[in-house]
Amino acid sequence: MRSILPVRRPVLLGGLLAAAVFAAGCSESEPQRELSFSGPEDEALINADELEALGVEVTARWDDEELADGDPELDDLRVLLGDEDRTEEAQRDGSQLVWAPGELEDGQHTIQLASDPTALAEDDDAEGSERSDEELEVLESWTFTVDATPPEIELTEPDGAVIAGKEVTLAGTTKPGATVEADGETTEADGDGAFSLTISQAPDGPLDLVATDAAGNTSDDSVELVTVPSRVEVDEFRTVHVSFCGWASPSLKDPVMELIDDGLINAIQLDLKDESGTIGYHTTNEFAHETGAADAPCNFDLEEAVAELHEQEIPVIGRIVAFADPVLANWAWDNDEREMVMQTEDGGMYTGRYAGFSNFANEDVVTYNLDLAEEAAAAGVDHILWDYIRKPDGADARFPGLEGEPGDAIVDFTRRADERVSAYGALHGASVYGVSADRPTEVAQDIPGMSDHLDYIAPMVYPSHWGPGEYDVADPLMQPYDITFASLEKFLEATEGKRARVAPWLEDSNYPISLGYSDRASYVEAQIQAAYDLGINEWLLWDSAVRYTDSAMIQPG
């Protein structure tokens, strides 16, 4: 089936031209014409390269060369492709006829070379007479199959990042039966075109994939595999907040690590950029260095932190405070980049009870935060937890460049964030206001819309932050179970049928005690139990001082 090398078959013809010779009185014996044919082998399988060279050739020889000199030696020949006469496309040069079909659709084709008896008739009445296909004498025929379509490769795995230095399984689809090669490994696609092969590790730079089908058509694709140093996953996380300085201080970090050892938490929420607008790890982001955001007082090596926690099978949840950003806002205002800043109605810099809020409708602001998230995900951070992706509560402000409603811009931010971090196999969630479930315009957080693009919603349902009578709870501070249960119910309703699950922020600090609640441990435990009773087995505990109540950390079930 593979060869299209020319085959030559001699055919001796006498009758047709003999009549013309006798009529001319040139000879009493019939001259013999010998035809040689070249074309593809029967049942050949022709690929794209071979199709370009495909053609048929006829060469005539006579037993009386002097007689043949100057005579129309091949005028009677017809070239047929299937039922179509393609003779006019043939090239003639004395005793040779050459024809190439050019482009052909994939499938089976037949080329025939035939002799037309009317072509050499001397009778003038016969000139121009219509011939019938039945009058043609087939001299040679070739049947072959064209397959000139290269086998496209669609890679379905890996879906996301791969671990550097580890084996990588590549899977996808191509033409059934095609061979696929990558990094020296080869496999054959099955009858449905599915293939799978494993390479030793992701290469530095692009990975070349080559597919070759049965006809010999090839296609190649180059993919850049995204790698991360390591990755840890847990089905349900229970974690505590750790600030820059909390991670840098042994007196704060060590007790947190003991919570891991005791099996009370199974993840760490580590700040990456906080409410001050500074970045707590050694970032390479040029804009962060330009604005001074990289000059945090407690700076740590993110890759080292990730490696340390991953060695204990503990995922890292990296918190990025996005738009409450005094460093960016003040730098932009001072450097005549004021469209990057949320403004008051009269065009001043908005502060309110904040030190500066960046503008989530500004492309440079959005890109800056997304770049930080991608940098963290590439370093192996397992979750990006957005905070302050909202407008300030109670703010009547302007957002230069905003089209549509503020809540729409926030939803779009989550969409774009999802595209950036998911490429690295990282999850992402968003810390949201407790009122956002049923009051979306208050801080521009559309929970159902955001939940289409997030892996989880982390509502801050701290009992001390609710006013009397909220959700029919008379005194939320003194009824931590009731207010937590009631508020989380609203979030479960808002996320029903959505991608995002609910994993709440719960309050573990001395603030409720300062307001009159008697016992910190029971306060924390009541909130955790309320979440469990709703079927929510995940939580994040907040204490800005990074000191937690281990006795309150009850486990599910």
Helices and strands as residue ranges (DSSP letters): E 10-13, H 15-24, E 33-38, E 44-46, H 48-53, E 56-62, H 65-68, E 77-81, E 84-85, G 87-89, E 91-93, E 96-99, E 107-115, G 117-120, G 124-126, G 133-135, E 137-146, E 154-157, E 162-163, E 168-173, E 179-182, E 185-188, E 194-199, E 207-212, E 218-223, E 227-228, E 238-242, H 244-248, H 250-261, E 267-273, H 286-291, H 302-311, E 316-321, H 326-334, G 338-340, E 343-344, H 363-378, E 383-387, E 397-398, H 406-422, E 427-433, G 434-437, H 447-450, E 456-460, G 463-465, G 470-472, G 476-478, H 480-494, E 501-502, E 505-507, H 511-514, H 520-533, E 539-542, G 550-552
